[in-house]
């Protein structure tokens, strides 16, 4: 394996069961020629996973990235496939598009759910024919790059809403890697926080080397709507505050204000806060109701009732991903990202 691939793979935090499954699928799909869809909420690490996938593929070309949100209606063809000199007014030089830039490597089309119908039709033609034509050219060019799409929306939902061409859906997403929100990957939060803190240390005269014992439980219980991206930003801010205070440990008061939440059950809290706190306590206690109740100072009957509601919600939202084939290879746990 190329040293760069080893480094990128080692940069992944895969402690939670869902991330271990993602790593397993990553290794399974790495050397295939198939289109891979990485599906997860914003900030969950789709782009990083795509870079690891490209590195593991050992493809001789480079990784060329673009967000679908950057592809304008009138210029999408030019951005993806390029143009010849003189193809239109002002085209004084030949331009290589994204597929030519990638060569034998990988094209990453991020924010795929933002791709409009025109762009979808162009991508479908390339995936079907394996060829494209630059603007102003009279010849077809082989599309040799492997395609990875990153989507913040479920592909089948996009089809149902009329936002994704069904034919394009049939060409992508059968090799899919789902990424869960960070709040559902609590086992990853501690190692991620440690990795991000380590990233802050380079070149600091006053090194903040640890999190105080009361900080990690707060991180574990937080909702993280911004996912991994938000956690990284929170660590960076807390690090700056700790350095300013000449501390070597990040303390509770260094956290962003919105994270300075109590970990004690309050019957006056809104429903979402109660559910989140009980979910954390059950996770931290190994799903033991008595222990979870002690952790947050709640009555065991309250925890037990909310536990039943949490399980009912999980069962209602759990659905098998038909686009993901059953994979039998062993998952390899990697530390950090």
VENLINJO-V117841 format. One record per pair of residues at least 4 apart in sequence whose ideal C-beta (glycine too) atoms are under 7 Angstrom apart, sorted by the first residue. I is the first residue (numbers start at 1). J is the second residue. D is the distance in Angstrom with one decimal. If there is no record, write none. Layout:
i=I j=J d=D
i=I j=J d=D
This chain:
i=1 j=5 d=5.0
i=1 j=6 d=5.6
i=2 j=55 d=6.7
i=2 j=58 d=6.2
i=3 j=7 d=6.4
i=4 j=8 d=6.4
i=4 j=55 d=5.5
i=5 j=9 d=6.1
i=5 j=55 d=3.8
i=5 j=56 d=5.1
i=6 j=10 d=6.2
i=7 j=11 d=6.6
i=8 j=51 d=6.1
i=8 j=52 d=4.6
i=8 j=55 d=4.6
i=9 j=52 d=5.8
i=9 j=56 d=6.7
i=9 j=334 d=5.9
i=10 j=334 d=5.9
i=11 j=336 d=6.3
i=11 j=337 d=5.2
i=12 j=23 d=6.3
i=12 j=52 d=6.3
i=12 j=334 d=4.8
i=12 j=336 d=7.0
i=12 j=337 d=4.6
i=13 j=19 d=6.7
i=13 j=188 d=4.8
i=13 j=191 d=4.7
i=13 j=192 d=5.0
i=13 j=195 d=6.5
i=13 j=335 d=6.6
i=13 j=336 d=4.7
i=13 j=337 d=4.2
i=14 j=19 d=4.1
i=14 j=20 d=5.1
i=14 j=22 d=7.0
i=14 j=23 d=4.6
i=14 j=333 d=5.5
i=14 j=334 d=4.9
i=15 j=19 d=6.7
i=15 j=187 d=4.3
i=15 j=188 d=5.2
i=15 j=191 d=5.7
i=15 j=333 d=6.7
i=16 j=20 d=6.9
i=16 j=185 d=4.0
i=16 j=187 d=4.1
i=16 j=188 d=4.8
i=17 j=21 d=6.5
i=18 j=22 d=6.5
i=18 j=180 d=4.3
i=18 j=184 d=6.8
i=18 j=185 d=5.8
i=19 j=23 d=6.5
i=19 j=185 d=5.9
i=19 j=188 d=5.7
i=20 j=24 d=6.5
i=20 j=331 d=4.3
i=20 j=333 d=6.0
i=21 j=25 d=6.4
i=21 j=331 d=6.6
i=22 j=26 d=6.2
i=22 j=49 d=6.8
i=22 j=177 d=5.4
i=22 j=179 d=6.2
i=23 j=27 d=6.5
i=23 j=331 d=5.7
i=23 j=332 d=6.4
i=23 j=334 d=6.2
i=24 j=28 d=6.4
i=24 j=327 d=5.8
i=24 j=329 d=5.9
i=24 j=331 d=4.0
i=25 j=29 d=6.1
i=25 j=177 d=4.8
i=25 j=327 d=6.0
i=26 j=30 d=6.3
i=26 j=49 d=6.6
i=26 j=52 d=6.3
i=26 j=53 d=5.7
i=26 j=56 d=6.8
i=26 j=177 d=6.4
i=27 j=56 d=6.7
i=27 j=329 d=6.6
i=28 j=327 d=5.1
i=28 j=329 d=5.7
i=29 j=34 d=6.7
i=29 j=36 d=5.2
i=29 j=53 d=6.8
i=29 j=175 d=4.9
i=30 j=53 d=5.8
i=30 j=56 d=3.7
i=30 j=57 d=5.0
i=31 j=57 d=5.8
i=32 j=175 d=6.8
i=33 j=146 d=6.0
i=34 j=175 d=4.6
i=35 j=127 d=6.6
i=35 j=147 d=4.7
i=35 j=149 d=6.8
i=35 j=171 d=6.6
i=35 j=172 d=4.5
i=35 j=175 d=6.8
i=36 j=53 d=6.4
i=36 j=148 d=5.0
i=36 j=175 d=4.7
i=36 j=177 d=6.6
i=37 j=149 d=5.1
i=37 j=151 d=6.2
i=37 j=155 d=6.3
i=37 j=172 d=5.3
i=37 j=173 d=4.2
i=37 j=176 d=4.7
i=38 j=46 d=4.6
i=38 j=49 d=5.4
i=38 j=50 d=5.9
i=38 j=148 d=6.7
i=38 j=150 d=4.8
i=38 j=177 d=4.8
i=38 j=179 d=6.5
i=39 j=151 d=5.0
i=39 j=154 d=6.3
i=39 j=155 d=6.8
i=39 j=176 d=6.1
i=39 j=178 d=5.4
i=39 j=179 d=6.8
i=40 j=44 d=4.0
i=40 j=46 d=5.5
i=40 j=178 d=6.4
i=40 j=179 d=2.8
i=40 j=180 d=6.9
i=41 j=152 d=5.9
i=41 j=181 d=5.3
i=41 j=227 d=5.9
i=42 j=152 d=5.2
i=42 j=227 d=6.9
i=43 j=226 d=4.8
i=43 j=227 d=3.7
i=43 j=228 d=5.7
i=43 j=229 d=3.4
i=43 j=230 d=6.2
i=44 j=179 d=4.4
i=44 j=181 d=6.4
i=44 j=182 d=6.7
i=44 j=227 d=4.5
i=44 j=228 d=6.0
i=45 j=49 d=5.6
i=45 j=179 d=6.2
i=45 j=228 d=5.1
i=45 j=337 d=6.5
i=46 j=50 d=6.4
i=46 j=110 d=6.8
i=46 j=150 d=3.9
i=46 j=179 d=6.1
i=47 j=51 d=6.7
i=47 j=110 d=5.8
i=47 j=150 d=6.2
i=48 j=52 d=6.6
i=48 j=337 d=6.5
i=49 j=53 d=6.3
i=49 j=177 d=6.6
i=49 j=179 d=6.9
i=50 j=54 d=6.5
i=50 j=108 d=4.8
i=50 j=148 d=4.8
i=50 j=150 d=6.0
i=51 j=55 d=6.4
i=51 j=63 d=6.3
i=52 j=56 d=6.2
i=53 j=57 d=6.5
i=53 j=148 d=6.3
i=54 j=59 d=6.8
i=54 j=63 d=4.5
i=54 j=105 d=6.8
i=54 j=106 d=4.3
i=57 j=106 d=6.8
i=57 j=146 d=6.8
i=59 j=104 d=5.8
i=59 j=105 d=5.0
i=59 j=106 d=6.1
i=59 j=146 d=6.5
i=60 j=104 d=4.8
i=61 j=102 d=5.3
i=61 j=103 d=3.5
i=61 j=104 d=3.8
i=61 j=105 d=2.6
i=61 j=145 d=6.4
i=62 j=102 d=6.1
i=62 j=103 d=6.8
i=62 j=105 d=4.5
i=63 j=102 d=7.0
i=63 j=105 d=5.7
i=63 j=106 d=4.9
i=63 j=108 d=6.1
i=64 j=98 d=4.9
i=64 j=101 d=4.4
i=64 j=102 d=3.9
i=64 j=105 d=6.8
i=64 j=107 d=5.4
i=65 j=108 d=4.4
i=65 j=110 d=6.4
i=66 j=70 d=5.8
i=66 j=71 d=6.7
i=66 j=79 d=6.8
i=66 j=98 d=5.6
i=66 j=109 d=6.4
i=67 j=110 d=4.8
i=67 j=111 d=4.5
i=68 j=109 d=5.9
i=68 j=110 d=6.9
i=68 j=111 d=4.7
i=68 j=112 d=5.5
i=68 j=114 d=4.3
i=68 j=115 d=3.9
i=68 j=119 d=6.6
i=69 j=111 d=5.0
i=69 j=114 d=4.4
i=71 j=76 d=4.2
i=71 j=79 d=5.7
i=71 j=115 d=6.8
i=71 j=119 d=5.3
i=72 j=76 d=6.3
i=73 j=116 d=6.4
i=73 j=118 d=5.8
i=75 j=79 d=5.5
i=76 j=80 d=6.1
i=76 j=118 d=6.3
i=76 j=119 d=4.8
i=76 j=122 d=6.5
i=77 j=81 d=5.7
i=77 j=122 d=6.2
i=77 j=135 d=6.1
i=78 j=82 d=6.6
i=78 j=83 d=5.2
i=78 j=95 d=6.8
i=78 j=97 d=6.7
i=78 j=135 d=5.7
i=79 j=97 d=6.2
i=79 j=98 d=6.4
i=80 j=97 d=5.0
i=80 j=98 d=5.1
i=80 j=99 d=6.2
i=80 j=122 d=6.5
i=81 j=97 d=4.2
i=81 j=99 d=6.1
i=81 j=132 d=4.6
i=81 j=133 d=6.9
i=81 j=134 d=5.1
i=82 j=95 d=4.7
i=82 j=96 d=4.9
i=82 j=97 d=3.3
i=82 j=100 d=5.6
i=82 j=134 d=4.5
i=83 j=87 d=4.1
i=83 j=91 d=5.6
i=83 j=95 d=5.2
i=83 j=134 d=5.5
i=83 j=135 d=3.7
i=83 j=136 d=5.4
i=84 j=94 d=5.6
i=84 j=134 d=5.8
i=84 j=135 d=6.7
i=84 j=136 d=3.8
i=84 j=137 d=5.0
i=85 j=91 d=6.0
i=85 j=92 d=6.7
i=85 j=93 d=5.9
i=85 j=94 d=4.8
i=86 j=91 d=5.8
i=86 j=136 d=6.3
i=87 j=91 d=4.6
i=87 j=135 d=4.3
i=87 j=136 d=2.6
i=88 j=135 d=6.9
i=91 j=136 d=7.0
i=96 j=100 d=4.0
i=96 j=101 d=5.5
i=97 j=101 d=6.9
i=97 j=134 d=6.7
i=98 j=102 d=6.5
i=98 j=107 d=5.7
i=99 j=107 d=6.0
i=99 j=132 d=6.3
i=99 j=143 d=5.2
i=99 j=145 d=5.5
i=102 j=106 d=6.0
i=102 j=107 d=4.8
i=102 j=145 d=3.8
i=103 j=144 d=6.5
i=103 j=145 d=6.6
i=104 j=144 d=5.1
i=104 j=145 d=6.9
i=105 j=145 d=5.7
i=106 j=145 d=5.9
i=106 j=146 d=5.0
i=106 j=148 d=5.9
i=107 j=145 d=4.6
i=107 j=147 d=5.1
i=108 j=148 d=4.9
i=108 j=150 d=6.8
i=109 j=147 d=6.7
i=109 j=149 d=4.9
i=110 j=150 d=4.3
i=111 j=150 d=6.8
i=111 j=152 d=6.7
i=112 j=149 d=4.0
i=112 j=150 d=6.1
i=112 j=151 d=4.2
i=113 j=151 d=4.8
i=113 j=152 d=5.5
i=113 j=153 d=4.0
i=113 j=158 d=6.0
i=115 j=119 d=4.4
i=115 j=120 d=5.5
i=116 j=120 d=7.0
i=117 j=121 d=6.4
i=117 j=165 d=6.9
i=118 j=122 d=6.7
i=119 j=123 d=6.3
i=120 j=124 d=6.2
i=120 j=164 d=6.8
i=120 j=165 d=4.9
i=120 j=168 d=5.1
i=121 j=125 d=6.7
i=121 j=165 d=7.0
i=122 j=126 d=6.7
i=123 j=127 d=6.2
i=123 j=168 d=6.6
i=124 j=128 d=6.1
i=124 j=165 d=6.4
i=124 j=167 d=5.9
i=124 j=168 d=4.7
i=124 j=171 d=6.5
i=125 j=129 d=5.9
i=126 j=132 d=5.1
i=126 j=143 d=4.9
i=127 j=147 d=6.9
i=127 j=171 d=4.8
i=130 j=142 d=6.4
i=130 j=143 d=5.5
i=131 j=140 d=4.2
i=131 j=141 d=6.6
i=131 j=142 d=5.9
i=131 j=143 d=6.1
i=132 j=140 d=7.0
i=132 j=141 d=5.8
i=132 j=143 d=5.4
i=133 j=137 d=5.5
i=133 j=140 d=5.4
i=133 j=141 d=6.9
i=134 j=141 d=6.5
i=149 j=172 d=5.9
i=151 j=155 d=6.3
i=153 j=157 d=5.9
i=153 j=158 d=5.5
i=154 j=158 d=7.0
i=155 j=159 d=6.7
i=155 j=164 d=6.3
i=155 j=169 d=5.5
i=155 j=173 d=4.6
i=156 j=160 d=6.5
i=157 j=161 d=6.2
i=158 j=163 d=4.5
i=158 j=164 d=3.7
i=159 j=164 d=4.9
i=159 j=166 d=5.5
i=159 j=169 d=5.1
i=164 j=168 d=6.3
i=164 j=169 d=5.5
i=165 j=169 d=6.9
i=166 j=170 d=6.6
i=167 j=171 d=6.9
i=168 j=172 d=6.5
i=169 j=173 d=6.2
i=173 j=323 d=4.6
i=174 j=323 d=5.4
i=176 j=321 d=6.4
i=176 j=323 d=4.4
i=176 j=324 d=5.0
i=178 j=321 d=6.0
i=178 j=324 d=7.0
i=180 j=184 d=4.3
i=180 j=185 d=5.4
i=181 j=227 d=5.8
i=182 j=189 d=6.8
i=182 j=224 d=4.4
i=182 j=227 d=4.4
i=182 j=228 d=5.6
i=182 j=231 d=6.4
i=183 j=223 d=5.6
i=183 j=224 d=5.0
i=186 j=220 d=5.3
i=186 j=283 d=5.4
i=188 j=192 d=5.4
i=189 j=193 d=6.2
i=189 j=219 d=5.3
i=189 j=220 d=5.3
i=189 j=231 d=6.9
i=190 j=194 d=6.5
i=190 j=216 d=5.7
i=191 j=195 d=6.3
i=191 j=335 d=6.1
i=191 j=336 d=5.5
i=192 j=196 d=6.3
i=192 j=228 d=6.4
i=192 j=231 d=5.8
i=192 j=337 d=6.4
i=193 j=197 d=6.2
i=193 j=211 d=6.5
i=193 j=216 d=6.9
i=193 j=219 d=5.6
i=193 j=231 d=6.6
i=193 j=235 d=5.9
i=194 j=198 d=6.3
i=195 j=199 d=6.6
i=195 j=336 d=4.1
i=195 j=337 d=6.4
i=196 j=200 d=6.9
i=196 j=231 d=6.8
i=196 j=232 d=4.9
i=196 j=235 d=4.1
i=197 j=208 d=6.9
i=197 j=211 d=6.9
i=197 j=235 d=5.6
i=197 j=239 d=6.5
i=200 j=208 d=7.0
i=200 j=235 d=6.7
i=200 j=236 d=6.2
i=200 j=239 d=4.3
i=201 j=207 d=5.4
i=204 j=243 d=6.6
i=206 j=243 d=5.1
i=206 j=246 d=6.0
i=207 j=248 d=6.6
i=208 j=239 d=5.3
i=208 j=242 d=4.4
i=208 j=243 d=6.1
i=208 j=247 d=6.6
i=208 j=248 d=5.9
i=208 j=249 d=6.8
i=208 j=250 d=5.9
i=209 j=248 d=5.6
i=210 j=249 d=5.0
i=211 j=215 d=4.4
i=211 j=216 d=5.5
i=211 j=250 d=5.0
i=212 j=249 d=5.0
i=212 j=250 d=6.4
i=212 j=251 d=4.8
i=212 j=252 d=6.8
i=214 j=252 d=5.1
i=215 j=219 d=6.5
i=215 j=250 d=5.8
i=215 j=251 d=6.9
i=215 j=252 d=6.0
i=215 j=255 d=6.7
i=216 j=220 d=6.2
i=217 j=221 d=6.2
i=217 j=263 d=5.8
i=218 j=222 d=6.3
i=218 j=252 d=6.9
i=218 j=255 d=6.5
i=218 j=259 d=6.0
i=218 j=261 d=6.5
i=218 j=263 d=6.9
i=220 j=280 d=5.9
i=220 j=284 d=6.9
i=221 j=263 d=6.0
i=221 j=276 d=6.7
i=221 j=277 d=6.2
i=221 j=280 d=4.0
i=222 j=259 d=5.5
i=222 j=261 d=7.0
i=223 j=276 d=5.9
i=224 j=230 d=5.5
i=224 j=231 d=6.2
i=225 j=230 d=6.9
i=226 j=230 d=2.8
i=228 j=232 d=6.4
i=229 j=233 d=6.6
i=230 j=234 d=6.3
i=231 j=235 d=6.5
i=232 j=236 d=6.5
i=233 j=237 d=6.4
i=234 j=238 d=6.2
i=234 j=255 d=6.7
i=234 j=256 d=5.4
i=234 j=259 d=6.2
i=235 j=239 d=6.1
i=236 j=240 d=6.6
i=237 j=241 d=6.6
i=237 j=256 d=5.6
i=238 j=242 d=6.3
i=238 j=250 d=4.7
i=238 j=254 d=4.3
i=238 j=255 d=5.4
i=239 j=243 d=6.3
i=239 j=250 d=6.6
i=240 j=244 d=6.4
i=241 j=245 d=6.4
i=241 j=254 d=4.1
i=242 j=247 d=4.4
i=242 j=249 d=6.9
i=242 j=250 d=4.9
i=242 j=254 d=5.0
i=247 j=251 d=6.7
i=250 j=254 d=5.0
i=252 j=260 d=6.6
i=255 j=259 d=4.4
i=255 j=260 d=5.5
i=263 j=277 d=6.9
i=263 j=296 d=6.2
i=264 j=296 d=5.8
i=264 j=297 d=4.7
i=265 j=277 d=6.1
i=265 j=296 d=4.4
i=265 j=297 d=5.5
i=265 j=298 d=3.6
i=269 j=273 d=4.1
i=269 j=274 d=5.3
i=271 j=275 d=6.2
i=272 j=276 d=6.2
i=273 j=277 d=6.2
i=274 j=278 d=6.2
i=274 j=306 d=6.5
i=275 j=279 d=6.1
i=275 j=306 d=6.2
i=275 j=310 d=6.5
i=276 j=280 d=6.5
i=277 j=281 d=6.4
i=277 j=296 d=5.7
i=278 j=282 d=6.2
i=278 j=292 d=6.9
i=278 j=303 d=5.6
i=278 j=306 d=4.4
i=278 j=307 d=6.7
i=278 j=310 d=7.0
i=279 j=283 d=6.4
i=279 j=310 d=5.7
i=280 j=284 d=6.0
i=281 j=285 d=6.0
i=281 j=292 d=3.8
i=281 j=295 d=4.6
i=281 j=296 d=4.8
i=281 j=303 d=6.9
i=282 j=287 d=5.2
i=282 j=292 d=4.8
i=282 j=307 d=6.0
i=284 j=295 d=6.1
i=285 j=291 d=3.7
i=285 j=292 d=4.2
i=285 j=295 d=6.1
i=288 j=292 d=6.2
i=289 j=293 d=6.3
i=289 j=300 d=5.5
i=289 j=303 d=5.2
i=289 j=304 d=5.1
i=289 j=307 d=6.3
i=290 j=294 d=6.7
i=290 j=300 d=5.6
i=291 j=295 d=6.5
i=292 j=296 d=6.9
i=292 j=303 d=5.2
i=293 j=298 d=5.0
i=293 j=299 d=6.4
i=293 j=300 d=4.3
i=293 j=303 d=4.5
i=298 j=302 d=4.8
i=298 j=303 d=5.4
i=300 j=304 d=6.0
i=301 j=305 d=6.3
i=302 j=306 d=6.4
i=303 j=307 d=6.0
i=304 j=308 d=6.8
i=305 j=309 d=6.8
i=306 j=310 d=6.3
i=307 j=311 d=6.4
i=308 j=312 d=6.4
i=309 j=313 d=6.5
i=310 j=314 d=6.4
i=311 j=315 d=6.4
i=312 j=316 d=6.3
i=313 j=317 d=6.3
i=314 j=318 d=5.8
